[in-house]
Amino acid sequence: MSTEIRHEADHHRYVLLIDDREAGLADYRTAGDAIVFTHTEVDPRHRKHGLGGNLVRGALDDVRINTGLKVVPQCSFVADWIDVHPEYHELVERG
């Protein structure tokens, strides 16, 4: 099983691909100097394998490396994931 996280900027989302098939997504919108993660989902067939966390990690790594944006985790999954991964706390802008 091969996985890939792809940024689809035109659609304002990060996509989790498993064997080149879409299996999850993390939607966002930009607001000023922040990227607001609004919704995350993983296909039920692929849940409980840590893939949602992989998706969030990939999205946040892309934000960290390729933008100067802060992260606003409006989605509870993203917020909870960041809470238990202190190495991402500096990205967060909480309002």
ABEGO torsion letter per residue (X at the ends): XBBBBBBBAAAGBBBBBBGGBBABBBBBBBBEABBBBABBBBBAAABGAGAAAAAAAAAAAAAAAABABBBBBABAAAAAAAAABAAAAAABBBX
